[in-house]
Amino acid sequence: MIRELAVCVFLVSAVSALTEQQCNQMPSHVKFDCPNGDVPCIFARYVCDGVLDCSDGYDENQSAGSHCTEAKQLENCQNDFASKGLASFSCGDSMCVGAEQKCDGTTDCLDGSDEASC
């Protein structure tokens, strides 16, 4: 069973979405334009964080350009945990989960690496 933490990778985050008016008023260095879909832009800090914020997933698309690589996704994930004072476990698929989720009997990483070799 995959917990909601891992599943959220496939959900569109409504929290980071901005209106067209907000996008037009923001400086380009703090926003990221979503080229397709219902969401005109998101805050730049949400790019490549393992959560689909652009409605078409462009902010997490590694083939769409250099804005998102597996290494960048993992780094952002680890930084997110660290910013909250939490340790993380690096999954084999550019995701990470809380360190306490390693070998807890529940698959949290989409690739199952958190329960391998336990």
ChimeraX commands (.cxc) that place a marker at each C-alpha (Angstrom):
marker #1 position 0.00,0.00,0.00 radius 0.5
marker #1 position 1.38,3.40,-0.93 radius 0.5
marker #1 position 0.68,6.16,1.58 radius 0.5
marker #1 position -0.84,9.48,0.61 radius 0.5
marker #1 position 2.60,11.13,0.85 radius 0.5
marker #1 position 3.87,9.16,-2.12 radius 0.5
marker #1 position 0.61,9.36,-4.03 radius 0.5
marker #1 position 0.60,13.17,-3.85 radius 0.5
marker #1 position 3.27,13.16,-6.55 radius 0.5
marker #1 position 0.50,12.58,-9.08 radius 0.5
marker #1 position -1.96,15.14,-7.81 radius 0.5
marker #1 position -2.23,18.72,-8.98 radius 0.5
marker #1 position -1.58,21.09,-6.10 radius 0.5
marker #1 position -4.20,23.83,-5.85 radius 0.5
marker #1 position -2.18,25.66,-3.19 radius 0.5
marker #1 position 0.59,26.73,-5.54 radius 0.5
marker #1 position -1.64,27.76,-8.46 radius 0.5
marker #1 position -2.00,31.46,-9.21 radius 0.5
marker #1 position -4.64,33.35,-11.14 radius 0.5
marker #1 position -3.84,34.94,-14.48 radius 0.5
marker #1 position -4.04,38.38,-12.87 radius 0.5
marker #1 position -1.56,37.36,-10.15 radius 0.5
marker #1 position 0.77,35.92,-12.79 radius 0.5
marker #1 position 0.72,39.14,-14.79 radius 0.5
marker #1 position 1.63,41.19,-11.72 radius 0.5
marker #1 position 4.50,38.97,-10.53 radius 0.5
marker #1 position 8.16,39.45,-11.42 radius 0.5
marker #1 position 9.43,36.65,-13.63 radius 0.5
marker #1 position 12.03,35.44,-11.12 radius 0.5
marker #1 position 9.37,34.41,-8.57 radius 0.5
marker #1 position 6.95,32.69,-10.97 radius 0.5
marker #1 position 7.08,29.74,-13.36 radius 0.5
marker #1 position 4.80,29.82,-16.41 radius 0.5
marker #1 position 2.71,26.75,-17.14 radius 0.5
marker #1 position 2.32,26.64,-20.94 radius 0.5
marker #1 position -0.82,24.45,-21.07 radius 0.5
marker #1 position -3.90,23.81,-19.02 radius 0.5
marker #1 position -5.97,25.60,-16.42 radius 0.5
marker #1 position -3.11,27.01,-14.33 radius 0.5
marker #1 position -1.35,30.04,-15.90 radius 0.5
marker #1 position 1.64,29.99,-13.52 radius 0.5
marker #1 position 2.91,28.81,-10.14 radius 0.5
marker #1 position 5.43,30.13,-7.66 radius 0.5
marker #1 position 8.92,29.22,-8.87 radius 0.5
marker #1 position 9.72,27.50,-5.57 radius 0.5
marker #1 position 7.23,24.76,-6.50 radius 0.5
marker #1 position 9.07,23.73,-9.68 radius 0.5
marker #1 position 10.60,20.28,-9.53 radius 0.5
marker #1 position 9.44,19.48,-6.01 radius 0.5
marker #1 position 7.79,16.13,-6.75 radius 0.5
marker #1 position 4.26,17.57,-6.85 radius 0.5
marker #1 position 2.42,18.35,-10.09 radius 0.5
marker #1 position 1.48,22.01,-9.78 radius 0.5
marker #1 position 0.93,22.91,-13.46 radius 0.5
marker #1 position -2.25,21.13,-14.53 radius 0.5
marker #1 position -0.33,19.22,-17.23 radius 0.5
marker #1 position 2.62,18.42,-14.95 radius 0.5
marker #1 position 5.04,20.63,-16.90 radius 0.5
marker #1 position 6.72,21.80,-13.68 radius 0.5
marker #1 position 7.84,18.21,-12.99 radius 0.5
marker #1 position 8.49,17.15,-16.60 radius 0.5
marker #1 position 12.15,16.18,-16.98 radius 0.5
marker #1 position 11.95,16.04,-20.78 radius 0.5
marker #1 position 10.53,19.54,-21.15 radius 0.5
marker #1 position 13.80,21.27,-20.43 radius 0.5
marker #1 position 16.49,21.72,-17.85 radius 0.5
marker #1 position 14.16,23.12,-15.18 radius 0.5
marker #1 position 13.67,19.65,-13.69 radius 0.5
marker #1 position 16.04,16.74,-13.44 radius 0.5
marker #1 position 15.95,13.68,-11.18 radius 0.5
marker #1 position 18.82,15.14,-9.16 radius 0.5
marker #1 position 16.95,18.44,-8.74 radius 0.5
marker #1 position 13.75,16.66,-7.67 radius 0.5
marker #1 position 15.63,14.67,-5.03 radius 0.5
marker #1 position 17.49,17.75,-3.81 radius 0.5
marker #1 position 14.25,19.73,-3.49 radius 0.5
marker #1 position 12.56,16.86,-1.66 radius 0.5
marker #1 position 15.44,16.50,0.81 radius 0.5
marker #1 position 15.58,20.28,1.34 radius 0.5
marker #1 position 11.88,20.33,2.08 radius 0.5
marker #1 position 12.29,17.75,4.86 radius 0.5
marker #1 position 15.43,19.48,6.17 radius 0.5
marker #1 position 13.67,22.86,6.30 radius 0.5
marker #1 position 11.20,21.27,8.72 radius 0.5
marker #1 position 13.99,19.75,10.82 radius 0.5
marker #1 position 13.24,16.24,9.61 radius 0.5
marker #1 position 15.50,13.51,8.23 radius 0.5
marker #1 position 14.66,11.91,4.90 radius 0.5
marker #1 position 15.26,8.68,3.02 radius 0.5
marker #1 position 16.17,8.92,-0.67 radius 0.5
marker #1 position 14.06,6.59,-2.81 radius 0.5
marker #1 position 15.55,5.16,-5.98 radius 0.5
marker #1 position 13.16,7.14,-8.18 radius 0.5
marker #1 position 14.12,10.76,-7.38 radius 0.5
marker #1 position 11.61,10.92,-4.55 radius 0.5
marker #1 position 12.22,10.94,-0.84 radius 0.5
marker #1 position 10.17,10.12,2.22 radius 0.5
marker #1 position 10.57,10.71,5.93 radius 0.5
marker #1 position 13.39,8.65,7.42 radius 0.5
marker #1 position 10.93,7.02,9.84 radius 0.5
marker #1 position 9.15,5.50,6.83 radius 0.5
marker #1 position 12.18,3.34,5.95 radius 0.5
marker #1 position 11.49,-0.29,6.84 radius 0.5
marker #1 position 8.19,0.45,8.59 radius 0.5
marker #1 position 6.31,-2.31,6.77 radius 0.5
marker #1 position 4.48,0.05,4.40 radius 0.5
marker #1 position 5.67,0.91,0.89 radius 0.5
marker #1 position 5.99,4.70,0.70 radius 0.5
marker #1 position 8.40,5.13,-2.24 radius 0.5
marker #1 position 6.77,4.47,-5.60 radius 0.5
marker #1 position 9.66,2.12,-6.45 radius 0.5
marker #1 position 9.39,0.29,-3.10 radius 0.5
marker #1 position 12.99,1.04,-2.15 radius 0.5
marker #1 position 12.02,2.13,1.37 radius 0.5
marker #1 position 11.04,-1.48,2.16 radius 0.5
marker #1 position 13.86,-3.23,0.25 radius 0.5
marker #1 position 16.65,-4.90,2.25 radius 0.5
marker #1 position 14.86,-4.57,5.59 radius 0.5
marker link #1:1,2 radius 0.2
marker link #1:2,3 radius 0.2
marker link #1:3,4 radius 0.2
marker link #1:4,5 radius 0.2
marker link #1:5,6 radius 0.2
marker link #1:6,7 radius 0.2
marker link #1:7,8 radius 0.2
marker link #1:8,9 radius 0.2
marker link #1:9,10 radius 0.2
marker link #1:10,11 radius 0.2
marker link #1:11,12 radius 0.2
marker link #1:12,13 radius 0.2
marker link #1:13,14 radius 0.2
marker link #1:14,15 radius 0.2
marker link #1:15,16 radius 0.2
marker link #1:16,17 radius 0.2
marker link #1:17,18 radius 0.2
marker link #1:18,19 radius 0.2
marker link #1:19,20 radius 0.2
marker link #1:20,21 radius 0.2
marker link #1:21,22 radius 0.2
marker link #1:22,23 radius 0.2
marker link #1:23,24 radius 0.2
marker link #1:24,25 radius 0.2
marker link #1:25,26 radius 0.2
marker link #1:26,27 radius 0.2
marker link #1:27,28 radius 0.2
marker link #1:28,29 radius 0.2
marker link #1:29,30 radius 0.2
marker link #1:30,31 radius 0.2
marker link #1:31,32 radius 0.2
marker link #1:32,33 radius 0.2
marker link #1:33,34 radius 0.2
marker link #1:34,35 radius 0.2
marker link #1:35,36 radius 0.2
marker link #1:36,37 radius 0.2
marker link #1:37,38 radius 0.2
marker link #1:38,39 radius 0.2
marker link #1:39,40 radius 0.2
marker link #1:40,41 radius 0.2
marker link #1:41,42 radius 0.2
marker link #1:42,43 radius 0.2
marker link #1:43,44 radius 0.2
marker link #1:44,45 radius 0.2
marker link #1:45,46 radius 0.2
marker link #1:46,47 radius 0.2
marker link #1:47,48 radius 0.2
marker link #1:48,49 radius 0.2
marker link #1:49,50 radius 0.2
marker link #1:50,51 radius 0.2
marker link #1:51,52 radius 0.2
marker link #1:52,53 radius 0.2
marker link #1:53,54 radius 0.2
marker link #1:54,55 radius 0.2
marker link #1:55,56 radius 0.2
marker link #1:56,57 radius 0.2
marker link #1:57,58 radius 0.2
marker link #1:58,59 radius 0.2
marker link #1:59,60 radius 0.2
marker link #1:60,61 radius 0.2
marker link #1:61,62 radius 0.2
marker link #1:62,63 radius 0.2
marker link #1:63,64 radius 0.2
marker link #1:64,65 radius 0.2
marker link #1:65,66 radius 0.2
marker link #1:66,67 radius 0.2
marker link #1:67,68 radius 0.2
marker link #1:68,69 radius 0.2
marker link #1:69,70 radius 0.2
marker link #1:70,71 radius 0.2
marker link #1:71,72 radius 0.2
marker link #1:72,73 radius 0.2
marker link #1:73,74 radius 0.2
marker link #1:74,75 radius 0.2
marker link #1:75,76 radius 0.2
marker link #1:76,77 radius 0.2
marker link #1:77,78 radius 0.2
marker link #1:78,79 radius 0.2
marker link #1:79,80 radius 0.2
marker link #1:80,81 radius 0.2
marker link #1:81,82 radius 0.2
marker link #1:82,83 radius 0.2
marker link #1:83,84 radius 0.2
marker link #1:84,85 radius 0.2
marker link #1:85,86 radius 0.2
marker link #1:86,87 radius 0.2
marker link #1:87,88 radius 0.2
marker link #1:88,89 radius 0.2
marker link #1:89,90 radius 0.2
marker link #1:90,91 radius 0.2
marker link #1:91,92 radius 0.2
marker link #1:92,93 radius 0.2
marker link #1:93,94 radius 0.2
marker link #1:94,95 radius 0.2
marker link #1:95,96 radius 0.2
marker link #1:96,97 radius 0.2
marker link #1:97,98 radius 0.2
marker link #1:98,99 radius 0.2
marker link #1:99,100 radius 0.2
marker link #1:100,101 radius 0.2
marker link #1:101,102 radius 0.2
marker link #1:102,103 radius 0.2
marker link #1:103,104 radius 0.2
marker link #1:104,105 radius 0.2
marker link #1:105,106 radius 0.2
marker link #1:106,107 radius 0.2
marker link #1:107,108 radius 0.2
marker link #1:108,109 radius 0.2
marker link #1:109,110 radius 0.2
marker link #1:110,111 radius 0.2
marker link #1:111,112 radius 0.2
marker link #1:112,113 radius 0.2
marker link #1:113,114 radius 0.2
marker link #1:114,115 radius 0.2
marker link #1:115,116 radius 0.2
marker link #1:116,117 radius 0.2
marker link #1:117,118 radius 0.2
view
